[in-house]
Amino acid sequence: MSIFTSAVEKPITTLMVFLAIIVLGVFSYTQLPVDQYPKMDPPYITVMATYPGANASDIEENVTKPLEDQLNSVDDLKELTSTSSENISVVALEFEWGKNLDNASNDVRDAVDKALDKLPDDIDRPTIMRMSTSMMPILVYAVTANESFSGLNKIIDDKVVMRLNRVNGVAQVGIAGIPERVVYVNLDPVRMDALGMTLEQVSNAIAAENRDVSSGNLKMGLVDYTARIEGEFEKSSDIDDIVLRASDGSTIRLGDIAEVRDTLQDITLEQKINQGTGAIVYVTKQSDANAVKVAELCKIELEKALADMPTDIKFQTIVDNSEFIVNSINNLTDSLMYALISVVIVVFGFLGRWRATMIIALTIPISLIVAFIYLFVSDGSINMISLMSLSIAIGMVVDDAIVVLENITKHIERGSRPREAAKYGTNEVWTSVIVTTLVTVAVFFPLTLIPGIMGIFFKPLGWIVCVCVCTSTLTAISLTPMLSSQLLRLRDKKADEETKRSHRFNFYVFVSMQLDKLDAFYERIIRWVLCHKTFTILGMSALFISSMFLLRFINTDFFPQNDQGNMSVYVKMQPTQRAEETGRIAARIDSTFRADIPELTLSSFSYGSEETASFTSMMSTTGSNVANMRIRVTDMDERDRSIFEIADQVRDILKSFPDVLAYTVTMGNSSTTSNTVDMEIMGHDFTATANLAKVLADKARMIPGAEDINISRDDDKPEIRVRLDREKLARHGLTTTQVGTAIRYRIYGNRQTKFKEDGEEYDIIVRLDEEARTSITGFENIQITDGFGQRIRLKEIGTIFESYSPPSIERKSKQRMLSVSITPAAGVSMGEIALAAQKIIDETEIPDALSVYIGGSYEDQQESTSALGLLLVMALILVYIVMAAEFESFKMPFIIMLAIPFAFTGVFLALLLTGTTLSVVALLGAIMLVGIVTKNGIVLIDYINLMRERGVRLYEAIALSCRSRLRPVLMTSLTTIFGMVPMALSFGEGAETWRPMGIAVIGGMVFSTIVTMLIVPAVYAAWDKSGSRNKKKAINSQYTFMSDFDAERDLPKKNN
Amino acid sequence: MKSVFIVYNQALTERVNYILEQLQIKGFTQWPLVNGAGTFGGEPRMGSHTWPEMNSATMTVVDDELVPLILKYVKSLDEVNKENGIRAFVWNIEQTV
């Protein structure tokens, strides 16, 4: 017994099966996490090492190189890049997509361990970080405090960080901009000189005093005592009293030659919030935790924490990703609901009967709910991509049910009982229903095979649409006949005729009359087209070709940007500038922002760089000449301007400051997906590469459509260098390392021991007094002890001069790299720029030691474009295969697929008219059009073939089939179009992401539906003129046994 | 009005349809698969392992004048290859509604 017979015979069983599906679906829905995008694990691992006090070249030589040498041998490594800048070395490893990162990070750890021997002794252990989207903070708070600022670090650490770290799913809570408490011991060089003491001695003395030593057990009588020698400092002033030397009756205490200050670190990264002092608190989540849930829990914890904190400490939200996610997902869910309603309205408009509409509308929730089961089973989440996939599916899932229901209705109108009509009606169409589904699956299944970053977006889409469409087919051949048998009633035709005559309004009668008119109108057009085939075909081809030229005017983008209500601004100033000056200018910029941007609710900025590798240095570039600013504006519905317009104003403001050398304004929370073509210059020599870069950059400025030409390496930074005289060194029994370390201790400070208080540890930093560190003379006169215990000054053993060095050194594949990046202007494709860039490289004379390649995001985009192209080809081939098999013809699929290019024409037109950029999302819409457009063609061609086989003459067959197939085609197209309308029209949070898809699909659908309905009949007529008739003649000519028959002569004459 | 019952090896189906088409006979009833065996040397057509072939049968009700034509071409079709086997039987139509 077939599925539909069983379904009709056992309505309760059928109902229960679907009820079970719904129950499972609702359960899955409640369990599904909410997220912005599908989970992605970018295959990047970053190794970060800090070596405080070293400049870029030192870092490159001493830290980056040894690390790179070991890391290069890690398996499956795609690319190894590194940046060496002041204090920090960052080595980034890119793996092939799909690489198991757990294994990779183990390999990386091993490699780092091996490299550890070759790294400088006092370097911190390199940290290994897995970059993933979860690295991006989900919550960023600005913390302001007045009286409590000095203790802020400890307060936040104790009250907030502790609490938040306990929250399930929180990976890291970071604080930036709060100075840490340290104890400085600033030695006076003159007094030290007089007493003949060295910094090392003082430092050792402090370390030696600051200890508790347990000294074994003492047994006295019945009691067992442990003996302890206590020396650890109880308060920082204890350090003052350390006796350095006691001889000749005089005691020299530390306080005599040094100033001990228990204070805040002379921070180099300063944070200002709303023009006051403050700090930034970041919360990141573990990669498998759910952002929304974690953020919610964190907010609850924070509320509790705030209750027992000093009242002057205030927390303000800068970034709350979860809020944006929740709002945008709600927005999209609303669109989905509107889509459902509009699809139901379209169906009702065509059928005119509410019972039938009900039956069809029921397939929508069932198909969608199965998608939730799929998501639950496959460990997915409710995100923008999965919801967009559902809205694509919404218009498609009703198609099968409509076909089945129409046929059942036909039988009922002939007088069959609904039960019989349901059985036989379904039997007649169920194979064709399955074939059309196969076509859709043929288009969407290849999406599930895309590798790489594109795969993350397309895979869920492919699976969800396939799952939905297959479910809808199953529903259409089981639930739909069952419900039809139960709900449909025989319509009294006579009554309808009556209403028609009596002019009383009846929706069903009205609709059928209007549709009849439309059918007749369309038939007239088709008959005209059939007489003007060449004109039609040529006209359409011209239209398509001209639309290809439109492509130049459409801007491309990888992923649409969202208006999340915040932006970050990176401002670069003179490389020689002191952090204090940077801060002063940043404050002026900040006040201009606050004065000129009425929407601004919060502004914060930080400048300078931190000593230790921290969150901030991971997320943004820091430096003494760099200010990072964040601006938060009011919620979307409370302002008229979009964040993009505000960003333009911000750019204008920045332009008016002459001190600002370069700036970037980034919207939202994520780093922008850049779209640059990079000319990568590989070579060791700084000057040679820099010169070549300048030459290339100058030439690049000549390229039409090239904007923002940037050289990746900043101008050199001034530094004071010491060149030691090796002969003198040898005479003094010193080595460069010894001198280097000694100088480092005197300027940067020696941190041998820690001061403990209340369970917290603070560094004790021993260094020279500020005087010796702020002038060249002071620096020259720094004393060190030579190998024979004699004291010498720095200037005696070397020359001191001012010099310049690059602030950061980039390397790629273990070679120094310098890139000249070109941003294509609006409307210029990256490909054009890349071609022009290649030409420049070919024309320029490249020195032997250097080599130049084209790279940058152009390279990445090429990869993804080729993946998408491959996908499109694969989809086309699969669609062709399915159709060729269905029609048993090589020719028919071609005719049907002719409509596909016009879908793209429609997409381009729609994008151009609405000024939308061509992004991955729009492309996604374009690809799904392939499926829907071919479906329309199939419906049409199938019926024409049928009529032809029934012996109707060609033109007549085409005209009649077009007339009778107009309604189903319009219905499937309109359901898809109206399913997308809410998405195309929606605005609000997150709408930027899905609007292009709605626009693309609507444009493509409207255009391709019209074109399909005209060009397919025309091409069919032109192509199949005599084909079928000749085939029949050829077969008949083989039958020779009737060769003597002549119809005219032999057949008996009819009487009439 | 006469009824002509034509029974033949199913391999001849297209040719029998051709006869009907050429003689402009529109109405017919067809049994695509029937079992049977001929009286004079015709092989059994049982669709079994022993006799795997099958027959088809077509019945058409026509005006008396057409009967000789049908029989003529059935015979000529039979002449092409005796092994296939095709027979036609004619009987009277008493009443129709």
Interface residues (C-beta under 8 A of the other chain):
Chain A: I1035 N1036 Y1039 F1041 M1042 F1045 A1047 D1050 L1051 P1052
Chain B: E14 R15 Y18 I19 Q22 L23 Q24 D63 E65 L66 L69 Y73 S76 L77 E79 V80
